[in-house]
Structure formats: structure tokens, C-alpha cells
Amino acid sequence: MHGYAAPALDVVRVGIIGLGNRGSGTVHRLGNIEGVDIRALCDLEPDRVEASVESLGDTRHDPDGYSGGEQVWKKVCERDDIDLISICTPWHWHAPMAIYAMNHDNHVYTELPAAQTIEECWQLIEASERTRKHCVQICSSAHDPHEAFVLKMVREGLFGELVHGEGAYIHTLLNDYIFNKGTYHDNWRLKENINRNGNLYPHHGLGGVAQMMDINYGDQMDYMVSMSSNDFQMAERAEELAEQDDFWEQFAGWDYRGNMSTSIIRTKKGRTIMLQHDVTSPRPNVRFDLISGTDGVYEATPGRIAFSHEDWVPEEKFEALVEEHTPALTRRFEEQVRQASPSEEGGSYYTTDARDWRLVDCLRNGLPVEMDVYDAALWSSIVPLSEWSVANGSRPVKVPDFTGGAWESNEPGMDIDLEEGGDTRLI
């Protein structure tokens, strides 16, 4: 499926499954892209369906609502008037829904992780190859502005030969999200942290680094090791809440994943990648964090570049480098934002979501997607592989080659210079 261009779609007819935290935002993001027609909205909770349908009341969209049972989502996939299924449900549903959707003639745009097991990773690939339907994973990538200009600098050789990259999902979710009755349906996000230990959410830190290192497109992951700290917060928080509210007693007395998970990956070309996961410690948000080469280094926080050991380049030179190397993809998207949302509030909503716009643009122009099923499988495989390594004393574990050796000749998938497409508007 790498490089595969599906027949162009003048209108991308969309069904969205899961309308909670991520799904409700997806309705808004996709609904404001030219050539998108939202046909169906689905969730277990009827009030969420009703709210999302109402949110589209003054728009061109007139979706049907589906709710009422755990299998009702299948009706959305089985419709013959939908081209793209967006999956925004709890993690364990992603792969089964994606496979079912592809088997019913739909492209897939799934929240991460796309799969929870290695077997599911292979099943996604098999379904995508057999049906000729795209399976794209929603996650941070070089579509984000601060990663896009770094990718362009990497491709132009300003950092020399890449040696090392770092990324993370460090994002405090403890009280406002994980231990919150109303945030996740049936507290599914909290339950995912019980009796598990590893990097449960690697994609946001990995996406940009993988694209900069041409992983799947000239280099490939070879093996990895993972280590986790103890849990210093979650079990304690469950006990505290159980003393105040009987509801939380069901979550007390369990083993929770360690606060910090660290994974080190070595590639076939001898590069290294460090990934970390911590959603409980009181630390500022970290995602793509660093890329280092033989001629220079970029550090995302606070945003700086060095070309020697002596010091970081001055701020004015850094800003000039950003301006010089901001790619066409970023400039085109930001111009679309300005035209569609002249208010500051409207523009800010779109800033980190060029990936939605570009996916629709590729589908409408009959172009290959920029993050394909092999990326979804590889990036998702870090979850079960990290759990295995942690459970086995941080032993190395081989990373499957989901491309079957094609990584050695695959061309990079990110068209940041917009040599093709880029004409879809925001509305």
C-alpha cells in the first residue's frame, strides 16, 4: 500500500465512530474542510450523538445518528454511501473497527494506537493490502508546523547524517482526565493503566522522529529495550479517592503502570531513538523533543538549534532559519486557515491539524496518503513490544519489519513541498 493512490474522490463521505473527547473535535475539524460530507455519527451514549448532530445544525452536513448498543457501529461501516470511517473510540476497539470498515469498502482514519497487539498490526496490513483501502493513524507528525520545518532542514542536509532522536508523551492527565468520572466512557482510559507496564502511547513522540529518520523509507527499526519506573502516584490516588467515594473502590488495590516508561530503539542504520511515556508526573507537555545529527541539533523545548558544541544559535538566526525552511505544506495550510477563519479564535483551532486537511486533500486528488498502514502498524507495535521488554527485565526485543523489506527502496511519504495537491480549502 505504500505509494498506492486510490481513485480520487470529489466528495469524501465520512462516518465518525466515537464522539467523546477526541471524536467531538474530529466532527468539527473534518466538518470544516472542503469536499467533506459527514453522513453518520455514532456513539454508545445517545446524548453525545445528539450533541454532535446539533453542533452541525447550521452547516452543510446532515448526518444520521447511531447509538444504543456496542455493535451499532457496524451499521455505519456497512452503509454504501460512506468513503472514510473515522475511529475515535477506546483503544481496544481501534483495530477491530478498522478491519471491519476496510472489509466494507471504507478507508480508515483511526485514533492511536491503531493496534494493541502485534497480531492486530499484521491484521491491519492484511486488510489494507487485500481491500486496497487506506488505514491512516491520527497522531503527531511532521504535518505540525514546528516539525515540518525541521523535516525540511533534515532533507536539505543541514543537520548532516542523523544519529539520534527523542520524543515523548509527557502530559499530566492524573486528576482532570484519568481519575475523573465524566471524562471517559466507563473510565476506559483509567482501566488501560491497570496490570500493564510499558509505553502505552508512543506515537506523538515517535511520528516526527520516524519521518525525519525515514523509518520505513530508507531505514528501519531493528530492536528495542524498555524500562519502567515504579508507580508512585496512580495506586495511591485510587486509594485516596476510594476513602472519599465508594465509586473509586473498584480501582483500589490494583497494580498500575509505572510513572515513567523509557524505550530505546536502534535502527538498521545504527541510529537511536528514545521514547518516553508519563501521564501522571507534574511536568510540562513534551512530544517531539530532539533530533541530532553529525552537523547540528534541534531541540523542541524551548525551540533552538546548534551547529557546534559552543552554544545555540542566537534567537534572530533561529527565527530566520524557521522562516527560510518553513515548507509549502505549512504555508498553504496556514493561508487556508487565515482565509477560512479570520478571527484569532477560529485560526488557533486549526493550527495543529494540517494532517486532517492533507488526508482529505490526498483522497480528493487521488494521491498516496502520507502516513500509511505500515506506519500505523510499526508505530503501534511499540506498545506491546515495550510491555514485553519491561516484563522480561528490559531484555532487547526485535521489531517486526512490517514492510517485508520494502523499506530499503520505499520513497519518503511526506510531500512537504506540495509537489502535488494542496488545493483543498478550509470552510
N, C-alpha and C positions, 0 to 999 in steps of 0.2 A: 504493500500500500504506500510505501514511500515514493513520492513523486507522482502518485496517482491523481488525476484530475477527473472528478465526477462530472457528469453533464451539468452545464450551467443552469441555474435556477433564477428566473427573473424575479420571482417572489419566493422567499423562504418561509414556508408554513410551519409554525412552531407549536409544539406541545410542551408544557413545563410541568414536571412532576416534583412536588415538594415545594411548599410555599412559606417556609419558616424564615429563619434569619437570612439565609442565602437566596432562597427561592423568590422571596418577595422583592429583593433587589434585582434579581435577574429579570423579573417581569418588567421592571422599569427600564433597565438597561437595553434589553433586546427590543422592547416596545418602541424605543425612540430611534431605531435605525431604519433607514430607507429600505424598502423591499422586504420587510419582515411583517408577517401576518400571524399574530398569536391566535391559534384556533382552539386550544384546550388548556385548562388549568386544573391541576389535580393535587389533592392533599387528603390525609386522613382526617384532618379537623375541618369540618364544614365552614366554620367562621373564617378560617384562613382563605378558603376558596372564595367565599363571598366578598371578603375584603379586597382580594386581588382583582376580582372581576369588577368591583366598584371602582377601583383605582384606575381602570382603563375606560371608565364610562364616557369621558369626553374625548376619547381618541378614536382612531380609525378601526381599532380592534374590537371584536365582538366574540370573545371566547366562550365555549361551553365549559361548565364547571363539573368536576367529578370528585366525589367523596363518598365515604360511608363504609369502606372495607379495605383490608390490606391487599386485596388483589384488584381493586378497581383501576389501578394504574395501567393494567394490561389493556383496558378498553381504549386508552389514549394511544398506545402503541399500535393497536390493531386497526385504527382508522386509516382510510386510504387517501385522506386529504392532508397529510402531515409529512413534512420532509425532514424535520430535525426535532429530536427529543432532547430536552434539557433536563438533566437529573440533578436535583438539589435535595436529596433525601439523606437519612443517616447512612453512614459509611457501608454497612453490611449489605445495603440494597444496591449499591452502585453497579457492581459487575453483573448481577442477575438482570437488572433492568436494562443495562446497556446491551447485553447479549440478546435479550428478548426484543428490544427495539430494533437492532440491526437485522434480526431474523424476520422482522415485519417491515423491512424496506425503509428504514429510517437511518439517517445519520445521527450521531450521538455527540452531545456536548455535556460531559459529566463533571460534577464537582469531584474533588480529590478526597482520598485516593481512589483511583479508578478500580482498584482491586485490593483485596486484603490478603490474598494468598498467591503463591507462585502459580498454582494451578489456574486460578482465575485470570492471572496475567496471560497465560497461554490461551485460555478460552476466549479472551477478548480478541487476541490476534487472529485466532482461527475464524471467529465470526466475521471480523472485519475483512479478512482476505477472501473468505468464501462469498460474502454478500456484496463485496465492493462498496461498503459503506464506511464512511469516516468515523473514527472514535477519537474525539478530541477531549483532552482533560483541561478543565479550567484551573489555572494556577498562575502564580507569578512567573514572569518570563521576560525576555528582552523586548516585549511589547511595552513594558513600563519605561517611561522616559529616561530615568537615571541609569537603567541597564542598557537601553538601546544605544546611547552614545558611547558607552563603554564597549559594547559589542562591535561598533563601527571602528573604534580605535584598535581593538584586538585584531580585526580583519585587515586593518591597514598596517599592522605590524609595529605599532608604537610601543607595545609592551614586550616586544621580542618574542621568544618562544615561551609559551605559558608553562608554568611549573606547578602552581598551587592555587586553589580557590577555596573560599569559605562561605557558608550560608547557614541560616538557622531559622527556626520558628520559635523565637523567644517573645512571648506575648502573654501578659498576665490575664488569665481567664478565671482564676480561682473562685472569686466570690460573685462577680457580676454575671458569669456565664455558666461555669461548671456546677457550682453549688447554688443554683438558682432554680426555683420550681417552675418558672414560667418561660424560660429561655428555649429549652429544647424539649421536643415531644418525648414524654415518658423518660426524661432525663437521660437520653441515649448517650450524650457526649460524656457524662459522668461515668456511665457504665463501661464505656470503652477503655477507661483507665484502670479497671479492676482486673487483677490477675493477669496483667500484661506488663511487659517491661522492654522498652526499646524506643526507637524513633517512630512515633505513630503518625507523624505529619511532616515528612521531609521536603515536600515539593516546593514550597515557597522559597526555601533557601537554595534548593538544587537547580531549579529551572534555568535561571540566568547563567549560572556557572556552567551547567551542562552545554548550553548553547555556545558559550564563549569557547569552551574546550572542544567543540564539535563532537560531543559524545553521541554515538550512533551515526556520525557523519565524518569519519576520518580517525576517530579514536573510540575506544570502548572501555567500560568498566571491567576490571579484571577480578579483584576480590576486595573484601572489606572486613573490618573489625568494628565492634560496637561495645561500649561500656556505659553502664548507667549508675548514677549515684543512688543512695537510699532515698526513700520518700520521707521528706522532713515536714510535709505540710498536709497532704490530702487526707490521710487516715486521721490525723489529729483534728482537722477541720470537720470531718464527718462525726467524730466523737463529740466535739463541742456542740454541733448543731443538733445531734440526737438528744442531748441533755435539755435542749430548749424546745424541741418539736419532735413528736413521735414519728412524723413523716420520715425523718432522716435516719431512723434506727435501721432501716433496711440497707443503709450504706455504711454502717459502722462495723468494725471488726474484720474488714477485708484487707487484702494486700493490694496496694496501689503502685502504679509505675513510679520509678524514681524521678526526682525533680529534674535532673539534667541527664539527657542521653547524648552521647558523643559518638559519632561514627566517622571512621577514616576509610576512604576509598582510594585504591590505587588503580590507575588506568593501564591499558595495554602499552601506552607510550611512556609510562613511568611518571605520570603526573599524579598529584594527590588532591583529594577533596575532603574537607572537614565539614560535617553537618551536625548541627545541634538542635535539640528539642527541649523546651522548658516552658510550660504554660502556667506555672504557679509562683515562681520567684518574682519579687518586685523589681523587675528590670525593664528598661525601655525596650521598645519593639525592635527586633533585629530580623532581617530576612537576607536577601543577597548582601554580603558584607565585604568581600575582598576578592580580588583577582591579582595574581602576582606572576610576573614573567622575568626573563633574563635582562630586560631593559627598563622595567618600570613596574609600578604597583598602583592599583586603585583601591581606596578604602571608602566604603559607602557611608560610614558614620564617622565624622560629620560630612563626608564628601570631599576627598582630596586625592591628589596624585603626586607621586615622587618618581624621579628618574635617576636618583642616586641615593646613597645612604646619608647624605649630608643633611637634607631637610625636604619637606614638602614644598611643592611649587607655590609661589605667592597666590593669594586669592584671585587677583585680577588675571593672572595667567591661567589659573584653573577655569575661571569663567569663560575665558577666551577659547580654551580647548573644548569646553562643553558646547559653546556656540558653533565652533568650526566643525565639530563631529556629530552634531545632532542630525540623525538620518532623516530621509524623506518621509518615512513612515510616521515618525513623531510629528514632524512639521505639518503633514497633511491632516493627521488626526486632530491636532490642536487647532488647526484652521477650521475644521468641521465643527469643533466644539464652539469656537467663537461665533461662527455663523448661526449655529442652532440655538445656542444659549448665551445671549449677550450679557445676561446678568452674571455676576460673580458666583452666586449660589448655583445656578444651573451649570456653569462651566466646571466647577470643582467636582461635581458628581461624576463626571466622565473621566477625570484625569487619569485614573489607574485602570481604565477598562478599554484600552485600544484593542485588546485581544478579542473582545466581543465583536467590535466593529470589523476587525480584519477577518475573523472567521466568516461572518456574513458576506463580506466583500469577496472572499475566495470562493464561496459557494455560488454567489451570483455571477462571478466571472469565469466559472469553470476552471479554477486554479487549484493546484495541490494545497492542502491545508498546511499550516506552518508548525503545528505540533501534532504528529500523527500517532497512530495506535502503538507504535514501537516505543515512542517517548512515554506514553501513558503507562505501558507495561513496565518499562525499565525504572522509571521514577517511582512507581508504586511498589516495585519489588523491594525497595529499601526497607519498607515496613516489616514484612515477615523475615527478611534476612537479618535485620538488626535484632529482632526478638530472638532469633536462633543463636546469634553470636553472644548476646548477653546471657542467655540461658546456659551457654556452654563455656563459661569462663572467658568470654571475649576472644574465642578462637576465630581465626580467619574463615570466611565463607566465600566460595566462588559466586560471582554474579552471572546469571544466565545471559547469553547473547541472544536476545530476542530477535535480532535481525538475521540470524543464521549466517553470519559472516559478511553480510552486505554492507556493514559499517565501513569496511575498508574502501569501498568505491562510492558510497552514497554522497550526493551533493548536499550541502547545508540547506536546511528548510526555511530559514528566516530571510525573507526578501525585504530587509530593512530599507533598501534603496528604492523600493516600489518600482521595480523594472516592469512589473505587470500589475494591473488592477489599481485599487486605491481610489476609485471613482464613486463609491457608495457614500451617501450623505447621512448626516445625523439630522433628525427632525425635531 
